[in-house]
Amino acid sequence: RAMGVNHAYITLHVGAGTFQALREEQVAANKLHSEQLQEHEWAWIDLLVANHPPISEICYRPGVSTEEVMDQIDIGGTAMIRSAAKNFRYVTVVVNPERYAAVMHELRAHEGEVSYPMRHRLAQEAFQAITEYNKCIADYLQSTEPPRV
């Protein structure tokens, strides 16, 4: 908040149109989405900044149990990152703290907006981060025996 950035804690709800890409140039032009936001008095989300917990540090810690690894897997953050990256035409997704300065520069230079090429690059990085996160978990599970139940 000190830099003029607000944050909100949200709950994701699956609704109509979740799996189909919007066709409008501006997401605000989608009547269904606009009506749902107005009904619930929600604001548009156009920026997501999220970082996965360092799962590799947990997966490669000597003696770590499968239960400990499973307890640390981020589900909601990954879903939000994927959703924002999928919708990069309208949403900026930042998963790497090294990009914060560049994004702040874009926001200042473009009257609170992030350029399309930058949103595209950030979406690529977001999907790559999800891939690496999931691969770390998959590699851990492949290297262990199933836990006794």
Z-matrix of the N, CA and C atoms (Angstrom, degrees):
N
C 1 1.443
C 2 1.514 1 112.31
N 3 1.296 2 116.51 1 -26.91
C 4 1.458 3 120.46 2 -178.67
C 5 1.520 4 111.73 3 -61.67
N 6 1.334 5 117.29 4 -28.67
C 7 1.465 6 120.96 5 -179.30
C 8 1.522 7 111.56 6 -99.48
N 9 1.320 8 117.12 7 15.71
C 10 1.452 9 120.27 8 179.05
C 11 1.513 10 114.15 9 83.43
N 12 1.322 11 116.88 10 16.05
C 13 1.459 12 120.89 11 179.98
C 14 1.524 13 108.01 12 -107.15
N 15 1.313 14 116.83 13 123.58
C 16 1.462 15 121.70 14 176.08
C 17 1.508 16 109.33 15 -94.71
N 18 1.309 17 116.24 16 156.42
C 19 1.460 18 119.99 17 175.44
C 20 1.511 19 108.42 18 -132.17
N 21 1.311 20 114.87 19 157.93
C 22 1.457 21 120.19 20 -179.68
C 23 1.519 22 108.81 21 -140.93
N 24 1.316 23 115.58 22 146.71
C 25 1.453 24 121.29 23 172.95
C 26 1.515 25 106.30 24 -98.24
N 27 1.329 26 116.79 25 127.91
C 28 1.456 27 119.85 26 -174.40
C 29 1.520 28 110.64 27 -128.48
N 30 1.310 29 114.70 28 159.95
C 31 1.449 30 122.61 29 170.91
C 32 1.508 31 107.00 30 -113.86
N 33 1.328 32 117.01 31 130.85
C 34 1.453 33 120.92 32 -179.56
C 35 1.524 34 109.76 33 -84.91
N 36 1.304 35 116.85 34 132.99
C 37 1.457 36 123.21 35 176.64
C 38 1.523 37 108.13 36 -123.73
N 39 1.308 38 116.21 37 132.34
C 40 1.458 39 120.16 38 177.82
C 41 1.519 40 107.60 39 -80.54
N 42 1.319 41 115.71 40 129.44
C 43 1.454 42 120.71 41 -179.52
C 44 1.514 43 110.49 42 -137.69
N 45 1.298 44 115.33 43 -174.86
C 46 1.460 45 121.13 44 -178.92
C 47 1.527 46 110.25 45 -58.86
N 48 1.314 47 116.55 46 138.44
C 49 1.451 48 121.11 47 175.40
C 50 1.511 49 114.66 48 83.88
N 51 1.315 50 118.21 49 6.73
C 52 1.458 51 120.79 50 -175.61
C 53 1.514 52 112.53 51 -60.65
N 54 1.317 53 117.95 52 -37.53
C 55 1.450 54 120.26 53 -172.15
C 56 1.522 55 113.70 54 -98.74
N 57 1.296 56 118.65 55 -3.76
C 58 1.455 57 121.21 56 -178.23
C 59 1.522 58 109.30 57 -109.07
N 60 1.307 59 115.70 58 131.61
C 61 1.464 60 120.09 59 179.61
C 62 1.527 61 110.25 60 -64.92
N 63 1.329 62 115.46 61 142.47
C 64 1.454 63 120.23 62 176.78
C 65 1.514 64 109.52 63 -71.28
N 66 1.314 65 116.31 64 146.20
C 67 1.460 66 120.71 65 -177.97
C 68 1.530 67 112.37 66 -101.38
N 69 1.323 68 117.59 67 -15.41
C 70 1.451 69 120.79 68 -178.09
C 71 1.528 70 110.35 69 -72.48
N 72 1.333 71 115.74 70 149.99
C 73 1.455 72 119.88 71 175.97
C 74 1.518 73 110.67 72 -65.08
N 75 1.294 74 117.02 73 -40.64
C 76 1.459 75 121.58 74 177.67
C 77 1.521 76 108.24 75 -112.25
N 78 1.320 77 116.36 76 128.17
C 79 1.465 78 120.45 77 -177.80
C 80 1.529 79 110.91 78 -59.08
N 81 1.313 80 117.30 79 -30.82
C 82 1.465 81 120.54 80 179.45
C 83 1.523 82 112.31 81 -65.22
N 84 1.330 83 116.73 82 -16.98
C 85 1.469 84 119.89 83 178.75
C 86 1.527 85 112.10 84 -78.46
N 87 1.321 86 118.28 85 -10.75
C 88 1.453 87 121.30 86 179.45
C 89 1.528 88 108.47 87 -75.54
N 90 1.313 89 116.37 88 114.43
C 91 1.462 90 121.65 89 -174.09
C 92 1.522 91 112.63 90 -60.71
N 93 1.323 92 117.36 91 -45.67
C 94 1.468 93 120.77 92 -178.10
C 95 1.526 94 111.05 93 -61.29
N 96 1.313 95 116.30 94 -47.23
C 97 1.461 96 119.63 95 -179.76
C 98 1.523 97 111.09 96 -64.06
N 99 1.317 98 117.41 97 -42.15
C 100 1.463 99 120.95 98 179.52
C 101 1.523 100 111.15 99 -61.62
N 102 1.326 101 116.14 100 -43.91
C 103 1.467 102 119.98 101 -179.79
C 104 1.523 103 111.46 102 -64.87
N 105 1.342 104 117.35 103 -41.31
C 106 1.466 105 120.42 104 179.49
C 107 1.521 106 111.07 105 -64.51
N 108 1.316 107 117.38 106 -41.19
C 109 1.457 108 120.36 107 178.78
C 110 1.524 109 111.12 108 -64.90
N 111 1.311 110 117.20 109 -43.55
C 112 1.466 111 120.74 110 179.12
C 113 1.523 112 111.20 111 -63.81
N 114 1.323 113 116.27 112 -42.18
C 115 1.464 114 121.07 113 -179.03
C 116 1.530 115 111.46 114 -58.47
N 117 1.310 116 116.59 115 -39.24
C 118 1.463 117 120.66 116 -177.14
C 119 1.530 118 113.23 117 -98.82
N 120 1.329 119 116.33 118 1.31
C 121 1.462 120 122.67 119 -178.76
C 122 1.528 121 111.07 120 57.54
N 123 1.338 122 115.64 121 44.49
C 124 1.453 123 122.60 122 178.17
C 125 1.515 124 109.29 123 -98.71
N 126 1.322 125 115.76 124 156.75
C 127 1.461 126 121.64 125 175.12
C 128 1.524 127 109.16 126 -101.06
N 129 1.328 128 116.00 127 157.81
C 130 1.462 129 120.90 128 175.86
C 131 1.517 130 108.90 129 -66.30
N 132 1.305 131 116.56 130 142.85
C 133 1.467 132 121.49 131 173.55
C 134 1.520 133 106.54 132 -100.27
N 135 1.330 134 116.24 133 117.63
C 136 1.465 135 119.36 134 179.33
C 137 1.524 136 112.29 135 -123.15
N 138 1.333 137 116.82 136 2.74
C 139 1.453 138 120.98 137 178.35
C 140 1.524 139 109.19 138 -148.31
N 141 1.325 140 115.57 139 127.84
C 142 1.464 141 121.47 140 174.37
C 143 1.519 142 108.00 141 -125.96
N 144 1.312 143 115.93 142 123.95
C 145 1.457 144 122.37 143 174.14
C 146 1.517 145 105.83 144 -117.23
N 147 1.328 146 116.42 145 115.62
C 148 1.464 147 120.87 146 -177.01
C 149 1.517 148 109.79 147 -148.27
N 150 1.309 149 115.25 148 139.77
C 151 1.453 150 120.79 149 178.53
C 152 1.520 151 108.76 150 -126.49
N 153 1.317 152 115.41 151 131.81
C 154 1.460 153 119.84 152 175.48
C 155 1.524 154 110.10 153 -67.37
N 156 1.324 155 116.73 154 149.10
C 157 1.467 156 117.40 155 170.65
C 158 1.524 157 108.68 156 -65.23
N 159 1.305 158 118.47 157 154.34
C 160 1.473 159 121.18 158 -176.26
C 161 1.531 160 111.52 159 -72.86
N 162 1.312 161 116.56 160 77.66
C 163 1.464 162 121.85 161 -175.01
C 164 1.526 163 111.45 162 -63.14
N 165 1.338 164 117.78 163 -30.64
C 166 1.467 165 119.35 164 -178.87
C 167 1.530 166 110.66 165 -63.98
N 168 1.329 167 117.03 166 -35.40
C 169 1.467 168 119.81 167 177.30
C 170 1.523 169 111.02 168 -62.67
N 171 1.315 170 116.15 169 -34.45
C 172 1.466 171 121.31 170 -179.78
C 173 1.525 172 109.77 171 -77.61
N 174 1.335 173 117.09 172 -47.33
C 175 1.472 174 121.11 173 -176.40
C 176 1.522 175 112.60 174 -60.80
N 177 1.330 176 117.28 175 -34.44
C 178 1.455 177 120.38 176 -174.84
C 179 1.526 178 113.27 177 -100.02
N 180 1.330 179 116.57 178 7.36
C 181 1.463 180 119.82 179 177.68
C 182 1.526 181 108.74 180 -72.49
N 183 1.315 182 118.25 181 128.18
C 184 1.468 183 120.56 182 -179.46
C 185 1.528 184 111.26 183 -57.75
N 186 1.332 185 114.87 184 132.72
C 187 1.455 186 120.75 185 175.61
C 188 1.518 187 115.59 186 79.67
N 189 1.326 188 117.88 187 3.95
C 190 1.467 189 119.93 188 -179.57
C 191 1.529 190 109.32 189 -65.86
N 192 1.319 191 116.00 190 142.24
C 193 1.467 192 120.11 191 179.98
C 194 1.525 193 110.22 192 -92.74
N 195 1.315 194 114.88 193 158.40
C 196 1.468 195 120.05 194 176.27
C 197 1.516 196 110.19 195 -58.55
N 198 1.325 197 116.50 196 -39.81
C 199 1.467 198 120.14 197 179.50
C 200 1.528 199 111.25 198 -60.45
N 201 1.333 200 116.61 199 -42.30
C 202 1.468 201 119.93 200 178.77
C 203 1.523 202 110.95 201 -62.33
N 204 1.326 203 116.81 202 -42.54
C 205 1.466 204 120.25 203 179.20
C 206 1.525 205 109.87 204 -64.28
N 207 1.331 206 117.12 205 -47.83
C 208 1.467 207 120.91 206 -178.02
C 209 1.525 208 111.51 207 -60.82
N 210 1.323 209 116.66 208 -36.68
C 211 1.467 210 120.54 209 179.80
C 212 1.522 211 112.43 210 -65.27
N 213 1.322 212 117.57 211 -23.62
C 214 1.462 213 121.16 212 -176.06
C 215 1.525 214 113.92 213 -97.02
N 216 1.320 215 117.61 214 -1.58
C 217 1.468 216 119.52 215 -178.36
C 218 1.522 217 109.71 216 -72.32
N 219 1.319 218 115.06 217 127.89
C 220 1.468 219 122.94 218 179.99
C 221 1.527 220 109.17 219 -86.31
N 222 1.310 221 116.83 220 119.22
C 223 1.464 222 121.92 221 178.94
C 224 1.532 223 110.09 222 -98.29
N 225 1.318 224 116.69 223 -54.10
C 226 1.462 225 121.31 224 -175.34
C 227 1.513 226 113.50 225 -64.82
N 228 1.338 227 116.53 226 -42.09
C 229 1.458 228 119.21 227 179.31
C 230 1.513 229 112.01 228 -62.23
N 231 1.330 230 115.63 229 -42.31
C 232 1.460 231 120.14 230 178.46
C 233 1.521 232 110.82 231 -62.81
N 234 1.320 233 116.71 232 -41.27
C 235 1.474 234 120.41 233 179.03
C 236 1.527 235 110.82 234 -63.90
N 237 1.326 236 117.03 235 -42.36
C 238 1.464 237 119.56 236 179.54
C 239 1.526 238 111.11 237 -66.64
N 240 1.328 239 116.55 238 -40.99
C 241 1.467 240 120.02 239 178.70
C 242 1.525 241 110.00 240 -61.75
N 243 1.323 242 116.63 241 -47.02
C 244 1.469 243 120.80 242 179.78
C 245 1.530 244 110.54 243 -60.76
N 246 1.302 245 117.40 244 -44.20
C 247 1.459 246 121.36 245 -179.54
C 248 1.529 247 111.30 246 -63.08
N 249 1.310 248 116.54 247 -45.42
C 250 1.467 249 119.92 248 179.63
C 251 1.527 250 110.82 249 -65.01
N 252 1.333 251 116.78 250 -42.66
C 253 1.464 252 120.10 251 -179.66
C 254 1.525 253 110.87 252 -65.31
N 255 1.323 254 116.72 253 -39.13
C 256 1.470 255 120.49 254 177.44
C 257 1.527 256 110.42 255 -59.83
N 258 1.298 257 116.47 256 -34.37
C 259 1.463 258 122.14 257 -176.49
C 260 1.526 259 112.42 258 -103.24
N 261 1.340 260 116.90 259 34.59
C 262 1.462 261 120.28 260 -175.22
C 263 1.526 262 112.80 261 -60.77
N 264 1.327 263 118.16 262 -17.80
C 265 1.472 264 118.52 263 176.47
C 266 1.522 265 110.65 264 -60.63
N 267 1.333 266 116.88 265 -27.15
C 268 1.461 267 121.78 266 -175.24
C 269 1.527 268 113.33 267 -120.65
N 270 1.344 269 116.89 268 -18.23
C 271 1.460 270 121.24 269 -171.27
C 272 1.529 271 109.59 270 -125.18
N 273 1.311 272 115.80 271 136.08
C 274 1.458 273 121.82 272 172.69
C 275 1.522 274 107.17 273 -94.00
N 276 1.329 275 116.61 274 127.90
C 277 1.462 276 120.94 275 178.52
C 278 1.530 277 108.29 276 -119.37
N 279 1.318 278 115.65 277 126.79
C 280 1.460 279 121.02 278 -177.76
C 281 1.528 280 108.27 279 -123.37
N 282 1.334 281 116.27 280 118.20
C 283 1.463 282 120.57 281 -178.72
C 284 1.528 283 112.12 282 -116.44
N 285 1.306 284 117.08 283 -1.11
C 286 1.452 285 121.45 284 -175.85
C 287 1.530 286 109.19 285 -125.41
N 288 1.331 287 117.33 286 116.12
C 289 1.468 288 119.56 287 179.61
C 290 1.522 289 113.64 288 -55.95
N 291 1.328 290 117.85 289 -23.02
C 292 1.466 291 120.28 290 177.77
C 293 1.525 292 112.17 291 -67.52
N 294 1.314 293 118.23 292 -13.02
C 295 1.472 294 122.01 293 -179.92
C 296 1.533 295 112.72 294 -94.90
N 297 1.320 296 117.49 295 -7.90
C 298 1.468 297 120.25 296 -175.72
C 299 1.523 298 112.31 297 -55.31
N 300 1.310 299 117.75 298 -46.66
C 301 1.473 300 120.70 299 -177.68
C 302 1.525 301 110.77 300 -63.27
N 303 1.333 302 117.46 301 -42.48
C 304 1.467 303 120.29 302 -179.91
C 305 1.529 304 110.87 303 -65.04
N 306 1.323 305 116.81 304 -39.57
C 307 1.467 306 119.92 305 178.87
C 308 1.524 307 110.10 306 -67.18
N 309 1.317 308 117.69 307 -42.44
C 310 1.466 309 120.00 308 177.45
C 311 1.528 310 110.36 309 -61.41
N 312 1.330 311 117.05 310 -39.54
C 313 1.469 312 120.71 311 176.91
C 314 1.533 313 109.98 312 -60.30
N 315 1.325 314 116.64 313 -47.12
C 316 1.475 315 120.96 314 178.92
C 317 1.525 316 110.74 315 -59.27
N 318 1.316 317 116.65 316 -45.59
C 319 1.466 318 120.25 317 -179.04
C 320 1.526 319 110.85 318 -60.06
N 321 1.313 320 116.62 319 -41.15
C 322 1.469 321 119.97 320 179.14
C 323 1.530 322 111.53 321 -71.15
N 324 1.321 323 116.67 322 -39.64
C 325 1.468 324 121.41 323 -175.38
C 326 1.524 325 112.73 324 -74.72
N 327 1.323 326 117.45 325 -24.33
C 328 1.467 327 120.64 326 -174.18
C 329 1.523 328 112.74 327 -121.01
N 330 1.330 329 115.83 328 35.93
C 331 1.461 330 121.71 329 174.99
C 332 1.533 331 112.76 330 52.16
N 333 1.320 332 116.11 331 49.90
C 334 1.456 333 120.64 332 176.63
C 335 1.511 334 114.90 333 84.73
N 336 1.306 335 117.77 334 7.57
C 337 1.470 336 121.97 335 179.57
C 338 1.528 337 109.44 336 -113.80
N 339 1.320 338 114.81 337 158.07
C 340 1.461 339 121.68 338 173.33
C 341 1.520 340 105.99 339 -112.46
N 342 1.320 341 117.14 340 134.38
C 343 1.460 342 121.41 341 -175.75
C 344 1.528 343 111.57 342 -62.46
N 345 1.321 344 114.85 343 153.93
C 346 1.466 345 120.63 344 179.55
C 347 1.532 346 111.84 345 -58.64
N 348 1.345 347 119.53 346 -47.20
C 349 1.469 348 118.70 347 178.88
C 350 1.531 349 112.90 348 -58.60
N 351 1.330 350 117.13 349 -38.52
C 352 1.466 351 120.15 350 178.50
C 353 1.530 352 110.48 351 -67.85
N 354 1.339 353 117.83 352 -42.56
C 355 1.481 354 120.26 353 177.70
C 356 1.521 355 110.32 354 -60.96
N 357 1.331 356 116.79 355 -38.84
C 358 1.467 357 121.42 356 178.46
C 359 1.528 358 110.77 357 -63.10
N 360 1.327 359 116.83 358 -47.49
C 361 1.476 360 120.58 359 179.10
C 362 1.530 361 110.95 360 -62.32
N 363 1.322 362 116.84 361 -41.13
C 364 1.461 363 120.37 362 179.94
C 365 1.526 364 111.59 363 -67.06
N 366 1.330 365 117.01 364 -34.83
C 367 1.473 366 120.16 365 176.36
C 368 1.519 367 110.37 366 -65.68
N 369 1.325 368 116.88 367 -41.19
C 370 1.468 369 120.14 368 176.44
C 371 1.528 370 110.26 369 -58.35
N 372 1.317 371 115.27 370 -45.73
C 373 1.456 372 120.06 371 179.93
C 374 1.526 373 111.46 372 -63.85
N 375 1.322 374 116.86 373 -37.36
C 376 1.464 375 120.82 374 179.26
C 377 1.524 376 111.26 375 -64.43
N 378 1.332 377 116.68 376 -46.22
C 379 1.465 378 119.12 377 178.72
C 380 1.529 379 110.86 378 -64.87
N 381 1.315 380 117.18 379 -36.72
C 382 1.470 381 120.35 380 176.87
C 383 1.528 382 110.65 381 -64.15
N 384 1.316 383 117.03 382 -41.02
C 385 1.469 384 120.72 383 179.14
C 386 1.525 385 110.88 384 -63.38
N 387 1.336 386 116.78 385 -41.00
C 388 1.470 387 120.55 386 177.57
C 389 1.525 388 110.00 387 -63.38
N 390 1.331 389 116.05 388 -42.98
C 391 1.465 390 120.81 389 179.61
C 392 1.527 391 110.57 390 -59.66
N 393 1.320 392 116.90 391 -47.25
C 394 1.467 393 120.83 392 -179.31
C 395 1.524 394 111.11 393 -65.16
N 396 1.310 395 116.94 394 -39.20
C 397 1.469 396 122.49 395 178.71
C 398 1.527 397 109.63 396 -61.45
N 399 1.324 398 115.99 397 -50.55
C 400 1.466 399 120.49 398 -179.64
C 401 1.527 400 111.68 399 -64.71
N 402 1.327 401 117.08 400 -38.74
C 403 1.466 402 120.60 401 -179.94
C 404 1.523 403 110.92 402 -63.33
N 405 1.305 404 117.12 403 -39.75
C 406 1.459 405 120.87 404 178.60
C 407 1.529 406 110.12 405 -59.74
N 408 1.312 407 117.01 406 -44.99
C 409 1.466 408 121.48 407 179.67
C 410 1.529 409 110.09 408 -65.98
N 411 1.333 410 116.84 409 -45.20
C 412 1.463 411 120.67 410 179.65
C 413 1.529 412 110.78 411 -61.73
N 414 1.329 413 117.41 412 -43.04
C 415 1.461 414 120.97 413 178.67
C 416 1.525 415 110.79 414 -62.06
N 417 1.328 416 116.64 415 -41.37
C 418 1.468 417 119.99 416 178.52
C 419 1.529 418 109.85 417 -60.50
N 420 1.310 419 116.72 418 -49.05
C 421 1.466 420 120.07 419 -177.66
C 422 1.530 421 111.72 420 -63.22
N 423 1.324 422 116.66 421 -36.40
C 424 1.470 423 119.81 422 178.41
C 425 1.519 424 111.62 423 -68.49
N 426 1.323 425 117.03 424 -23.73
C 427 1.461 426 120.23 425 -177.30
C 428 1.530 427 113.25 426 -91.20
N 429 1.313 428 116.83 427 0.85
C 430 1.470 429 120.08 428 -176.44
C 431 1.514 430 110.82 429 -122.48
N 432 1.303 431 113.89 430 162.97
C 433 1.455 432 120.87 431 172.59
C 434 1.508 433 108.10 432 -86.29
N 435 1.342 434 116.97 433 151.62
C 436 1.466 435 117.89 434 176.94
C 437 1.532 436 110.57 435 -60.46
N 438 1.327 437 116.62 436 140.51
C 439 1.476 438 118.96 437 179.15
C 440 1.538 439 109.62 438 -69.49
N 441 1.303 440 114.61 439 150.14
C 442 1.460 441 119.24 440 175.63
C 443 1.516 442 109.79 441 -72.94
N 444 1.317 443 115.11 442 139.88
C 445 1.470 444 119.54 443 178.32
C 446 1.498 445 111.44 444 -106.52
